[in-house]
Amino acid sequence: MKLLRLITLASAIAVVALAADRTITLADAYVVAGTKLNPGEYKVQVNGDKVKIYSTKQSVETTAKVETGEEKYRTNALKYDNGGGSPRIIEIRLGGTNTKIVFNN
């Protein structure tokens, strides 16, 4: 029973961590779901398996999987694939949490 409560609490914390839009800064151009995002500040909004990355000038919506990492990330970080032209974002790690967004590209 205690294990079930712990899992439920951890899930609730992960949902709360994603309830508010998070801000990320792209120093270079990256591709998400076939859309090239220019350098700048973006908001990341997660709703279930739907992710929206947007700014005042650009927006992209796609599906992704929200996962819990083994440790808390100190800062926002990107994992990307550099092959085939522009770098393609594979995952976004949210600073201050152990939450990562893994894209289905």
FENLIN-V220244 format. One record per backbone hydrogen bond with DSSP energy under -1.0 kcal/mol. CO is the residue of the C=O (numbers start at 0). NH is the residue of the N-H. Records with the same first field share a line. If there is no record, write none. Layout:
BEGIN
CO=NH ; NH
END
This chain:
BEGIN
0=4
1=5
2=6
3=7
4=8
5=9
6=10
7=11
8=12
9=13
10=14
11=15
12=16
13=17
21=43
23=41
25=39
29=36
30=88
31=34
34=31
36=29
39=25
41=23
42=53
43=21
44=51
46=49
48=63
49=46
50=61
51=44
52=59
53=42
57=54
59=52
61=50
62=103
64=101
66=99
72=95
76=92
78=89 ; 90
80=87
86=30
87=80
89=102
90=78
91=100
92=76
93=96
96=72
97=68
98=93
99=66
100=91
101=64
END
